[in-house]
C-alpha cells in the first residue's frame, strides 16, 4: 500500500504477495533463511521477539506454516545463524549469542559505551561468516550518529563506517567485490569496493537514492544471483529491484505500507520473504491495512544466495 501520495517511477509488476503469518509486529525486521534448519528467522525488535517460521505445502497449494516466538529481555534488531548452532544477534546495544531451544542469552560486547543514545539496527553475515551490524540514534533517527561494525570470530568489533544517518540493509554482489549499504535517512543506498579477505571497504559511491520529499526511504535489502538489488521501501509499500547500475528494474507492491526488509529463502532460494512494521501507523491506518506487521512472500522468478552462518 503506497502512502506517499506520489506515483511509482515505473508501473508496478503484478505479483501475488501472500501473507504467511499475521504476527502484528511492532517492527518486523532482519529476515534470514537458515538452510540447515529449513526455516526463516526474523525479529520484532520493538516487541522484543524472535520469530521462527517453518513453511510447509498443503494439498490445496495454499502457503501455510508454523511459527514459534521467543521473547527476549531487550529489543533485538538483527539476527544470523551461528555455525555451531544457535544465533548471533544484535540487541539494543550489545552483540550477543542466543539459543532459541534452550533460551540461553549471552551478551558479548557493547561497541558504543560512550554513545548511550544509539542503538543497533540491521545486520547480516558476509560470505566469510563475519557478522556486520550498524547503529542509529534511538530517538533522532535522522542524525549522523550511527556507525557500521564488523564482528569476526575473535569477537572484537571493528568500526568500518562512521557518521551514518540510520544504518540499514546490507548485502554483497554475486562476485563478492561490491558491498551495498542502505543509509535510510540520507535516502541513499551506497556501493563500496569490498576486499573479501580483509573485509575492508573502499571507494564509496552512490548506487541509488530516493527523493526525501516523498517520505519513503531505503530499508532492508537482498542481492539476487543476477546481481540485482532488492530493497524494501517503507511508506511506498514496495520492494524495488535495481539493476547493477542502480536503475529501477521492477517494483512489487506489498499489502503493508511499512515493508521493512526482504530475503531469499526456501530450499531453492527462490522465494522472497518480506517483513513489515506497524509502529509508525495510526490506529485508523492499521484498520485500513490490518495485515501490517505481518510476514509476506512472493516468487520473483530469480534466486538468491544461501546465508553463511557466523563463524564465531
Secondary structure by P-SEA (a helix, b strand, c coil): ccccccccccccccccccccccccccccccccccccccbbbbbcccccbbbbbbbbbcccccccbbbbbbbbcccccbbbbbcccccccccccccccccccccbbbbcccccccccccccccccccccbbbbbbbccccccccccbbbbbbccccbbbbcccccccccbbbbcccccbbbbbcccccbbbbbbcccccccccccccccccccccccccccccccccbbbbbbbccccbbbbbccccccccccccccccccccccccccccbbbbbbbcccccaaaaaacccccccccccccbbbbccccccc
